[in-house]
Amino acid sequence: MAPPTPIIIRPADIQAVAGISRTQAYDLERAGRFPRRIRLSARCVGWRMEDVQRWLAERPAAADSTEAPAKPRKRRAGCPA
């Protein structure tokens, strides 16, 4: 029997699965703090679902934190959003 085909998460779907943006996923990956992407074709990449789930399980849960959430910064007049 063949091994099961891994589920691949495309960059457009990483926010829904991991709760982080594509840019943040790329930055964390570059820093060695997020699973590496796999190349699916010349212009197509994705992450293995099992790797992302493992990463999520290893992260400290924000709900377990006793720290207060950071306050949003006020924008100065004339600064773009």
C-alpha positions as CSV (number, residue, x, y, z in Angstrom):
1,M,0.0,0.0,0.0
2,A,1.4,3.4,-0.9
3,P,2.0,6.0,1.8
4,P,-0.7,8.7,2.1
5,T,-0.2,11.8,0.0
6,P,0.7,14.7,2.2
7,I,-1.6,17.7,2.4
8,I,0.1,20.8,1.0
9,I,-0.8,24.3,2.2
10,R,-0.3,27.0,-0.4
11,P,0.9,30.5,0.5
12,A,-2.6,32.0,0.0
13,D,-4.0,29.6,2.6
14,I,-1.3,29.9,5.3
15,Q,-3.1,32.6,7.2
16,A,-6.3,30.5,7.6
17,V,-4.3,27.5,8.8
18,A,-1.5,29.0,10.9
19,G,-2.9,32.5,11.8
20,I,0.1,34.3,10.3
21,S,0.5,36.2,7.0
22,R,2.4,35.0,4.1
23,T,5.1,37.6,4.7
24,Q,5.4,36.6,8.3
25,A,5.6,32.9,7.4
26,Y,8.5,33.8,4.9
27,D,10.3,35.9,7.6
28,L,9.9,33.2,10.2
29,E,11.1,30.6,7.8
30,R,14.1,32.6,6.9
31,A,14.9,33.0,10.6
32,G,14.6,29.2,11.1
33,R,11.5,29.5,13.2
34,F,8.9,28.1,10.7
35,P,8.8,25.0,8.6
36,R,10.6,25.2,5.2
37,R,8.5,25.4,2.1
38,I,8.7,22.6,-0.5
39,R,8.9,23.3,-4.2
40,L,6.0,21.8,-6.1
41,S,7.0,23.2,-9.5
42,A,9.1,26.0,-11.0
43,R,6.7,28.7,-9.7
44,C,4.7,26.9,-7.0
45,V,5.6,26.3,-3.3
46,G,3.7,25.1,-0.3
47,W,4.1,23.8,3.3
48,R,3.3,20.3,4.4
49,M,0.2,20.3,6.7
50,E,1.9,18.0,9.2
51,D,4.9,20.4,9.5
52,V,2.7,23.4,10.1
53,Q,0.5,21.5,12.6
54,R,3.7,20.4,14.5
55,W,4.9,24.0,14.5
56,L,1.5,25.2,15.9
57,A,1.6,22.5,18.6
58,E,5.1,23.6,19.7
59,R,4.2,27.3,20.0
60,P,3.3,28.6,23.4
61,A,-0.5,29.3,23.4
62,A,-1.3,33.0,23.5
63,A,-4.2,32.2,25.8
64,D,-1.8,30.7,28.4
65,S,0.2,34.0,28.5
66,T,-0.3,36.3,31.5
67,E,0.9,39.3,29.6
68,A,-1.6,41.9,28.5
69,P,-1.9,42.3,24.8
70,A,0.1,45.2,23.3
71,K,-1.8,48.4,22.7
72,P,-2.1,49.4,19.1
73,R,0.1,52.3,18.1
74,K,-1.6,55.6,17.3
75,R,-1.0,56.8,13.7
76,R,0.3,60.3,13.3
77,A,-1.6,62.7,11.1
78,G,-0.3,62.6,7.5
79,C,1.0,59.0,7.8
80,P,-0.4,56.5,5.3
81,A,-2.4,53.7,6.8
